[in-house]
Amino acid sequence: MISKKDISMKSNLITSEIAEIAGIHAGDGYLRYGRKNEWDVSGSYEEKEYYDGYVIPLINKFFQTEIKGRYFYSRKTYGFCTGNKKIIQTLVDLGFPSGNKSTIVEIPKQVLNSHNKNNFAAFLRGYFDTDGSLNFRNKVNNSDGFKKKYHFYPRLAFASCSKKLICQVGKLLEKFDLSYNIYEYNSKVENENVRYNLESLGIKNLNSFMEHIDSKNSSKISRYLIWEKFGFCPPKTKYKQRKQILSRKIDIHNFYD
């Protein structure tokens, strides 16, 4: 039986695997417990490689289970769904709520209280790989022709309807010497929640992120690899196109011509 416990999992028992799984859940997960016990995690179709090659093996190895990936055609996502009691109880013990978590989700106290930078990095990696983004900007008013035309300037970003989560993410980024800004976005759509955006800009922050936190999401990391190889990364590309750019099957300059 799934039960709600008071910090039943001690902070000194938190591993980097649990911390990363917590980050993955904070980003892409949906937990139900009570009358129906279910953990549902999924992302875009482009992230199939990340789920099949990293997320599912991580969970299967840690919990000794045999989860398989699947398409959720109605919502156009790819991931998995499981009723494994051990997994669900672990998430409950970490303090994650049942049902819609978008405005109340936060980093588990056990992760924060572990005072372990490996755990902090693992949570940030899991959260970034599921709900973060990396893109590159040009500077249209710059006198330098290269900087004006090509998207060279890094932008790491997180967005959530939970202000507490975004503030906690910022505090963890500080531990790896990343600077950032947080701002609110009020949608014009009626009854839509306020969104809190965190941005970490510039080459120094990106290099620090990749050195200390890293990414296991091949779709996201492909943007970094293109930037690292060419000095810029065109916007609005598909993962398939980015792989072709990296293998030089597509000329990257075609996206600007």
Phi, psi and omega in degrees: 000135180280128182228149177273122182241160179267099179045051181290338177264115183290147181298330180282357175262354180291130175253166178296329178296314179296319180299318180290320177297322176297320177294320177298316179294318180301328180275304190244002188267157174220123185247134174233131173213154186127249178289328178229127181253117187201139173241121186240123180225128179200155177225197183290162177305326182295345182262012178305317181299320178294316181292312182289325186268342184226303187297307183296316175300322178300313182289317180298319181291316185291319184259004179053054180232185183224058176291143177237147180283158179202157173274139170252090190294328183296328180247005175059050178228168177228137180176229181201166177218134181217151174250017182304120187294323181295318179296312182297318179297324177298315179294322177296315179298332177282354176095007180287137183279162172274140178087201185298121184250001195303323184264350187237355182297145178211169177289131180305139179302326181296325177291312181297319184282353178289338181051038184241117184293333175296320177291320178299314180297320181295317177298312181300321179296312179298320181288318178297316184295337180257324188229002178263180179209155174227124174217177185227143184245153166261174179234096191296337181262008182280142180284341178285119184301321180297310183292332179286324185269314191261148182274095189246343191264118188289145175222108171270137184214147172228148177217138180205155172276356177261109179297322182297317180299313182296320178294321178295319177301316178301316180297323177290322178299325179300328181292345177248021176063033173262132173267160185197167172230146176239134176217157181268147173235118178260113182291149175278351178283129184297136177069009176277139184295151172297139179248140180250121184252135175244129178237137173235113191252151169101163185292318181302314180294319180295315180298321179294319178299312183291327180288317189259333186246309176072181178215144176248002181272106186299329178293315179289317185293339180297328177295317178297317182296323177294314179300317180296324185277321188249345182089000177199165179216118182295147180279167171058039176257154174273158180302319179300319179294321180295322176296322179290327175296314183295327179270004179063026172280341174235136175282121184301332181289344177298334181284352179248338178286000000 
